[in-house]
Amino acid sequence: MYELYGMQKTRSTRVTWALEEIGAEYQYHLVNLMKGEGQSPEFLKLNPYGKVPVLVDGDLVLTESAAICTYLGDSHPESELVPRAGTATRGTYDQWCHFIMSELEQPLWTIGKHRFVFPEDKRVPAILDVALWEFQRVAKVLAKALEGCDYLVDDSFTMVDILAAHTLTWARGFKIPNDLEVLDQYQQKICSRAAFERARERESAAK
């Protein structure tokens, strides 16, 4: 059985969602970052960086949400949520994975860090406008790729849609201005999946 260490409204929601999509049994361990539990000696043994998510599968410990989602899809090929390695479709999948994590999410995380994560004396207010400009620029690339498509890879739902839609959910939560209707429609469609609702319920119930 998988063990997932996470907290709601963080990147670990992506993994909870992925686990629900593949129908896997898992134990959910709440790590309350607001109470400093990410810095406990026990948790730091799992992830020295003190962040969630962390997935434990036997002797394997994984700590990055995109890597975990891809691993779960590869481990459950019957789910068809990650294309087979060595195929052109897998190349496209990997391309979008890296794009989402390094381009789409990065400016949002910069905004989050300089709004509320960093200590106040480490925040740089001037960087917020630059990060906003960067996100909106990258969002247009994503919107263009989704024109006439329901999903990012071969028009079928994959783990990469979880990563993209969840990142766009962050943008909505941060109240990032967006006039790209195609992204709003995409985010709403992907987040209307039953597995996402089950994931949120599982996280909300964690104590």
N, C-alpha and C positions, 0 to 999 in steps of 0.2 A: 504494500500500500504506500502511495506517495504521502509525504509530509510537506505541507506548505506553511512557511512562516511569512506572515504578511499583516497588512493593516488596510482597512478600507480607505478609498480615495487616494491610493498610491499606485505605483506601477504594479503592485502585486495583484490588483484587480484583473489585470490582463491574464495572469496565470490562473487565477480562480476561474475566470471565464473559459480559458482553454481547457481546463480540467473538466468543466461542465460540458463543454462541446464534445469531448471525446468519451464522456460517460465514465470516467475513471473514479475509483474509490480513493479518497484522500482524507487525511486529517488536517484540519486548519488550526494553526497556532497563532493567536493574536500576539503581535509585537507592538506594544503601544509606544510609538516613537516619541509622542508628546510627553510621556512619563520617563523618558530616558532608557527604555528597555532595550533599545537597539545598541546601547553601550554596555550592557551587562556582560560580565566575563563569559557567561554561558553562550550568549548569542554571538559574541565576537569570535568564538571558536568556529562558528559556522561561517560567518562573514566578517572578516577583520575590518571591513569598511563600515559596518554597523547599519547597513541598509536592508530594506526588503525590496523584492521578494527573495526568499531562499527556498529552493526545492531540494528535498532529500529523497533519493531513490536508492535504497540499500546503502552502498558505500559511496555513492555519487552525491556530491553537493554542488548545485548550480546556483548562481547568484544574479544573472542578468535576465531581464524579462524576455527579451527577444530570443536569447539563446534557449531559455527554458521552454518557451512556446514552440520553437522549432524542434527541440528535443522530444517534446511530448507528441508532436505530429509525426515525427520520424518513428517513434516507438509504437505508434498506433496507426500504421499505414491504412488500415481499413477505414479510418475516419476521412481520408483523402483531404486532410487539412494542410498538408505540406507536400509539395510535389517531390517525386523521386529524385534522388541525387544523380547528377550527371546528365540531366535532361535540360533542354532549352527552357522549359517552364520553370525548373528549379533555379536556373540562372536569373530569370525575371523575378522570381520570388525573393531570392537573396538580394537582388538590386533594390527592391522596394523596402526590404527589411532595413538595409543599411541607410537608405535615404530617409526613412522615417525617424530612425534613431539619431542619425548624425546631422540631419538638415531640418526636419520638421519639428522634432521635439526640442532640439538644442536651444533655439531662441526662447521657447516657452519656459524652459527650465531656468534660463538666465533671468527672465522676468520674475519667476517665482523666487529665486534666490535673493534677488535684489529688492523684492517687495516684502518678504516675510521669513525667509529661511535664515539668511545670514544675520549675525549680530548687527545692530544698527550702525555701529561704527565701521562696518565692512561693506555696507551697501553703497552703491554708486547710482544715484537717481538718474544721472545723465545717460546711463546705458540703456534705460528702459525704452526710449524712443528708437534707438538703433535696433534693439532686439525686436520691437514691434514691426519695424520696417522689414527686417530680415524675415520674420515669420510670414508676413503678408506676401512677400516676394516668393517665398518657397511654396506657400499655399496655392499660388496660381499655377505652379508646375503640377501639383497634385490634382488640381481641378481640371486642368487640360487633359491629364491622363484618364480621368473619370468621365469625360464627355462621351455620352452614348454607352457607358458601361455601368453595370451594377457593382462590379468588384474590380480589384486591381490586377489579378492574375488570371488570364484566360477566362474571364467572366465567370469564375466560380469562387465561392467563399473559401478563404484560407486563413491561416493564422495571421498573415500580414494585414488582413482587414481588421482583425482585433487590435493590432498595434496602431493602425492608422485611425480607426474610429475612436479608440480610447484617447489618443493624443488630441484629436479634435474636440473631445469632451473636455479635456483640460482647457483648451482654448476658450470654450464656452464658459467654463467656470471662472476663468480669468477675465471674462468680459472683453475678449479681444474683438475689435471691430471686424466684421466680415460681410462683404457684399457678394460672396460667391455662393449662389444658391445651390450649385451642384454639390458643394461640400456639405452644406446643411442637410440636403436630402440624403446624401450618402451616410452621414453620421447617424441620422435618425433611423435609417433603414437597418444599418448594421446593429445599432444599439436596441433595436426592437426585438432582437432574437431572444427566445425563451432562456437560452443558456446564460445570457448576460443578466437577466433578471434573477435567475437562480443564484448566480455568483454574488450579486449584491445582497441577496437575502442571507446567503451563507456568511458573508463577511459581517453583516449587521448583527447576526446572532452570536458572533464570536465573543467570548469573554476571557 
